[in-house]
Amino acid sequence: MGGQSVPESELDLVVLGGGTGGYVSAIRAAQIGMKVAVVERGKLGGTCLHRGCIPSKALLRSAEVFALAKEAAKFGVNIGEPQLNLAQAMVRKEKVVEQLYQGVQFLMKKYNIPVYSGIGRIMGPSIFSPQAGSVMVEYPDGDTEILAPRYTLIATGSQPRALPGLPFDGVRVLSSDDALQLHQVPESMLIVGGGAIGIEWASMLSDMGTDVTLVEFLPRILALEDEDISREATRVLKKRGVKIHTNAKLMPETLESTESGVSVAVDVKGDIKTFSAASVLVAVGRAPVIDDIGLEATEIAVERGAIVVDKDYRTKEKNIFAIGDVIGGIQLAHVAAHEGIHAVEVMAGLHPHPLDYTMVPKCTYSRPEVASVGLTEAEAKDKGFKVKTGKFQFRANGKALVYGDADGFVKVIADEQTNDVLGVHMIGPHVTDQISEASLARVLNATPWEIGHTIHPHPTLTEALGEAALAVDGVAIHGG
C-alpha cells in the first residue's frame, strides 16, 4: 500500500485521532451521510479509555470497595480484615477497558468507518489536493498512504504535563499514565497538583493505604470549583489522613534519590520544607498533542501550545477543524465529543448552536465525589449578578445516612433578579451521577422553585438537590 492515495472525492472527512472526541465525531459524520475515516497511532478510545477516565475510575472503585470493606462491621457485616489485591484490581481494570474497547471497534464496523492504524500527519497543498488537509499515514513498517478528504478534523488530545526540570522517569517521578501501571501499593506518595487528577489519586491511594502528601501551588485545592466545595474537600481528605499543603511550590532542582525513594524541597508560604516519599506523582495538568502531526505544513495558528479555532472549531485553514484537549479550554471527554459533533455538523452545512461552556458539568471522582455545573458564587458576583444561595447537608439526607456516607452538601446559586439558577455545586456520595439534573435545569433556565417543587423520591440522595433549591428561598423542609 506504500505511496497509495485515496482520491479526494472518496472521503468527506478524515479524523486525526481516535479518542472520545475523534470517534464520536466520526460516528456523527457517518450518521449524516459523510464518508469518513479515522487515523489513530495507538488504540481506538485514546487517553480516556486506555490511560484516563475509565482505568482510573475502575481503580477508584476498587479503592472505594476496599475502604467500605474496612467499615463493614458498622453495617453489621463481619468479614475479618480485608486485603487489597492490587494485581487483581489491575486485571479488573483491564477487563473493563477491553470490553469498552471492543464496543468502540464494533461501532466503527457498524458505521463502516475505516480505521488507519498509523501515525497521521497533515500535508500542505500538494498534487493530491490544492488545499492543506490531506493526511499522510505512516504505518509501523514504514509504509505510507495518503488520504485526501474534503475536511480534516484534528482530535489528537493531550498528554500529562511535566514540571520544568522534573521529567517523568516512570519510577521516582510518575505521570498519571505511569501510576496506572503500579505493581504494588506505595508506602508513601507525594502528589504535586490539587486539581481533579491530583485529588482523585490522593483519594485512591489514601484508601489503598498509602501515606499521601499533596502540594498545590494555588491557595486551595480544586481551585476551579466553588470555594465552599474546596473547603469541604480539604476537610474530608485531611480527616482521612491526606496531608495537604497549599501555596506550595515544589523545587525540582532539589530532588534527590534516597534508599526509600525521593526527597524534595517545597516552598510552603515562604517556608522551605523537605518532603520524602517513595515516588512523586506529578498532576499539574495536560498538554495538547500538537508535535509531529504536520502543523508546520499549514497556516494553522498555535497559541500557548494549543490550536486556535473559531466558535465552530475551524482553524486558520478553512477545511481543517480541531476539537478537544488539543484546543485547550475545558479538557473533558464529554466536551470533546460535543465539540466534535458541532464541528461535523458545520461541515455538513447544518447550523448547530454554539456550545455554552457554562452548561458543561464537571466531575471529580474522589471520595467524596465532586460535581458542578454553571458559575461559582465568586464568578457570579464577578459578573455582576446579585446572588442568593441555598445549601443542604447530606447529613440531613436519609439515604446518605443509610449508605453511611453523609459528608458533603449541595449548593444552589441563583440570580436574585431573575431567579434563574446560575450554578449548582455538589460534594458527597454519588454526586457525579446526580449532576445531570442540575445540567438540565441550567439548559431549561429553571428556577430554584421549579427544582424544589419537582418531586424527588424518598429516600434518595437526589432529595438533597431539591432541598438545596428550596433553601435558596429559605423554605427547605429538612434543612437547619
N, C-alpha and C positions, 0 to 999 in steps of 0.2 A: 504493500500500500504506500510505499515511500514516494513522496512528491505528488501524490494524487490530490485532487481538489474536488469539492462538491460545488457545482455551479450555483451562483447566487440565486437563481430562480427556484432552486430546490429547497432552500432554507429561508424561513422568515426570521428566525431568531436563533442565536447561539448564546447560551448562558454559560458564563465562565465561573465555575464554582457550583458544586452540588450539595451545599449545606442547606439548612432550612429555607433561607431566603431564595436560594437558587432553584431547588427542586420544586418548591411551591410555585415560583414564577413560571417554571416550565410547564407544570400541570395546568395552571390557569391559561397559559398561551395555547396549549393543546385544546382545552375546552372551548376556546374562542374560535378555533379552527386554524391556528397558525401551525406551520411545520417547524418544530423546534428540536434542538439538540443540546445536550449538556456536556461540558468538558470538565472533568474532575481529576485532579492529580492524585488524590487519596481515595477515600471511600465515600460513597453517597451518604448524605446525612451530616457530613462535615463535623465541625467542632462540637455543635450542640449534641449530636447523637453519640459521638465517639470519645470526646475529650471534655465535655462541658455539662450541659443541662442534665442529660439522662444519667450518665455514670455517677456524677456527683450526688444526684438525688437518690440513686439506688444505695450508695454508701451511707448517705444521711439517714435513710430509712433503716439500714442495719444498725447504725449507731443509736437511733431512736428506740428501736426494739430492745437493744441491749440495756439502754437506760431504763426502759419500762420494766424489763425483767428484774432488774435490781430492786424495783419498787413493788414487785408482785405481792409480797406479803401484806402490803397495805390494802390490797384488794381481796384479801382472804385466800390468796393462791400461794401455796408453799412449793417452791421448785428448787430449793437449795441455792447454792452460789452459782450464778450464771457465768459462763465463759464465752468470750468473744473469739470466734474463729475467723480471723481476717481473711485467710485464704478462701474459705467458703463464701464469705461476703463478696470477695472479688469474683469468684465463679458466678455467683448470682448476678452481680453487676453485668458481667459479660453476656449472660443469658438474656437479660433484659435488652441490652444493646443489640444483640444479634437478632432477636425477634423483631425489633423495630426496624433494623437494617433490612431484613427480609421483606418487611412491609413496604419500605421505600422502593426497593427493587421491583416489587410487584406493581407498584403504581407506575413506574417508568414503562413497564411492559404493557400495562393496561391502556396507557395513553399513547403507546407507540413512540416513545421518546428515546432515541438512541443516546447512549452514554459513551463518550470517548474517554477512555481511561489513560490520561497522559497529562503532560504539562502544557497548558494553553497560554499562548502569547498573542497579544493583539498586534496586527500588522497595520502599517500605514497604507496609503493608496498604492496599488500595485496592478499587475496585469490581471489579477483575479477580481479586483473591484476598484472603481475610480475613487472610492471614499475609504477612509480608515475604518477598520472594524472587522476585517477578515481575521480569522483566528488560525494560527499555526499550532497544531497539536504535535508534541514530541512524545513518542512512546518510549517506554523503558529500554527497548532495544536500540534506540537511536533513530528509528524510522520516523518519518514525519508525514503529516497530512494537513491540507489547508481547507478550512471551511469558510465559505464566503456568503454570509447571510445578509438580509436587508438591515437587521438590527443586531446589536450585541449588548448583552447585559452583564456587567461586572458584579459578581457576588462572591468575591474571594475571601470575605470575612476578616478575622483578626487573629492575633496570637498573643500569648502572655507578654506583657511589657516588663523588661528587665530594668533594674535600677542602674544608672550610670556607675561604672566601677564595680558592679556586683553581678557578673554574668552567671547564668544558670550553669551548674555542673551536674545536676541530677542526683547528687549525693549529699552535699552540705548546703548548697543553695538551690532550692527547689522552685519550679513553677507549679501552677495548679495542675498542668499536664503531668509533671513528674509525680506529684503527690498521689495521683490516681493509680499509680503503679507501685505503691509502697508494699513491701513484702511482710512487714511487721509493724505493729503499732509503736511509734516512737515514744520513748520515755518523756521527752520534752520537745517543744516546738516553739520557735519564735516566729510569729506571723507579722509581716510588715504590710500594713494596709487594713483599714477598718471599713471598707466598702462591703458590698454584698458578698463578694467571693471570700474575702478575709473572714467575715463574720460566719459564713457557712462552715468554713474549715475550722474556725475556732470552736464552734458548737459541736461539730462532728468529732474532732479529735478529743475534745474535753469529755464527751460522752463515752468515747472509747477508752478513756483512762490516761490520756496524755496530759502532762503538765504544760498548759498553754499560756504564753505571754504574747500579748498583741500590742503593737505600737502603731499609732496613727498620727500622721503629720498635722492633720487639721484638729480644731478644738474639740471635735466629737466624732464618734463612730457613726456610720450610716448618715453621713453629712447631707445627703440629698433627700433624706426623709424629714418629716416634721420633727421639730426639736423634742417634743414630748415623747415621740417614738424612740429617738436616740437615747433619751434619758432612761426610759424603761428597759430598753435592750441592754444598756450598760449595767443597770441594777441587777437584772436577772442573770446575765452572764457572770458578773462578779460573784453573785450568790452561789453560782455553780463552780466557782474556783478559777475562772479565767481572769488573769491579771491584765488590766487594760491601762495603757498609758497614752494619753492624747497630747497634742502639741509636742510630739516627739519626732525627732529627725534622726534616722539611722545614719551612721558614719561609715560608709563602705570600706574606706581605706584602713579601718581599724580591725577588720575581720581577721581572725586568727583561728587556725585549727587547733583543737585540743584532743586529749585522749578520749574524751566522751563526745566530742562533736565540734562545736564552734563557739567562739565568744566574739562579741562585737560591742562597740560603744554606741550609745544613743544619747542624743542631746534632748533631755526632757525638760522643757520650760527653762532652758539655760543651765540645767544641772546635768553634768555628764555622768551617765550610769553605764555600767558594763553588764550585759546580759549574756548568759550561756545557755545553750540548748543543743540537742542532738543535731538539729538542722534549722535552717532559716527558710521559711516559705514566703516568697515574695508575691503579694497580691495587690499590686498598685495599678491595676487596670490592664487593658488590652490595646494593642497597636494594630491599625489596619494593615492588611497584607497587600502591599502595592508593588513590592520589589519583584522583578523578573516576570512581569505579566505584560510587558511591551508598551507601557505608557509613554516611554520616550519616543515612540514612533507616531504619537498622536499629539493633538493640541489640548488634550485633557489637562485641566489645571489641578494642582495639588496644594493644599494649604494645611499647615500643621500636621502633615503626614496623612491627611485624608483627602479623598477625591471630592472636588467641588461639583455640586449638582444644583439644578433649579428645583422648583416646587414639584415638578413632575419627574425628578430624578434623572434628567437629561444632563449629560456632561457638555463640555465645550464642543465636542463632536456631536452633531445633531442626531446621528443614528446610533450613538453609544450611550447607554444608560448605566447607572451604578446604584446599588442599594445595599442596605445592611451595615454591618460594622465598618466596612471599607469607606463609608462616607462620614464616619464619626457619628455624632448625635447619640441617641439612646441605643446602646448596644445590647439589644434583646432579640431573641429568636422570633418572637411574635411580631415585633416591629419590622424586622427584615422581611418577613412573609407578607405583611400588609403593604410595605413599600414596593415589593416586587409585583404584587397583584396590580397596584396602581400603575406602575411603570408599563407593564404589559398591556393593560387596558388603554393607556395613552397610545402605545404603538399601534394598537388595533383600531384607533380612531374613535374610541369611546371617550366619555367625558366624566371620569371618576372624580369624586370630591377629594380635595387635598386632605392629607392626614392632619388631624388636630392632635398634636403630641401631648396636650394636657388631658387627653382621653386615654392615654396609654396606662394600663395597670402595671405596677412594678412589684415584684415579689422577691423576698429573701427567705430561703428555705431552712433557716436555722431553727433552733428550739429556744425560745418561742419563734414562730414564724412571723414575718413582717410583710404587709401588703398595703399598697396605697394607690390612689388614682386622683388626679387633679392637683390643685395647688396646696402647698403647705400653708399654715397660718401666717408665717412670715412673708411668703411670696404673695399671698392675697393682700396683705397690708401694704407691701411694697408697690403693688399695682394700683393702690388707691381704694381698694374695697373697704367698706366698713363691715367687719365680720362679726358673726355670732357663732358660738361653738357649743357642741354638746358632746359629752363623753360618758361612756358606760363601761364599767369594770367587769371583766369576766368573772371575778369572784362573786358577783351577784347573779350569775347565769347558772341555772340548774344543770344544763348539760355539761358545762365546763367542770362543775363540781363532781358530777358523775364520772367524767373522764379522769378526774384527779389532776387536772391541768388548768388552773384558774389564774395564772399570771396574765397580765396584759389588759388591753381595753380597745374599744372602738371610739374614734373621734370623728365627728362630722363638722365640717366648716361650711357656713352658708353666708350668702350676701344679705346683709340686714335690709338693704333697699329692695331687692327683687325677690328675696327668699330662695333664690336658686342655690343648689348645692355646688360649692366651689371645689371641695376636696373631701375625701374620706381616707382615714388612716387607721390601720389596724395592726395590733401586735398581740399574738396569743395563739391558741390552738386552732389549727386548720384554717387560718385566715387567708392563705393563698387560694383556698377553694371557695372562699366567701366573697372575695373582692369583685367578682363579676357582676353581682347585683348592684354594687356601687358604680361600676363602669356603665351599666345600662342606665342607671339613674342620671349619670352625667350626660349620656347621649340624649336622653329624653328631657333634659333640663328639669329634672324633678326637683321638688321642694322637700325639705325635711318632713313636712306634714304628710306628703304623699308616701314617702318611705315609711314613716312611723305608722301610718294607717293601712299599709299593706299588711295583710295577715301573715305573720310568721308562725309556723307551727311550734308547739311546745311539747316537750323540751328540745330545743335545738340551739346550736351555737349562733345561728343566724338571728336569733332574737336580739342579740347584742346590738346589731346594726339598727334594728327598729327602735330599740330603747335609746340609743345614742341620738338618733334623728329626733325623737320626741324630746330629748334633753336639750336640744337647741332652743326650744321654746319653753323649757322648764316644766315639761309635763311628762317626763319619764315615769312609768308606773313603778318600776322596781329600783330606780336609781336613788342614791343617797342625797 
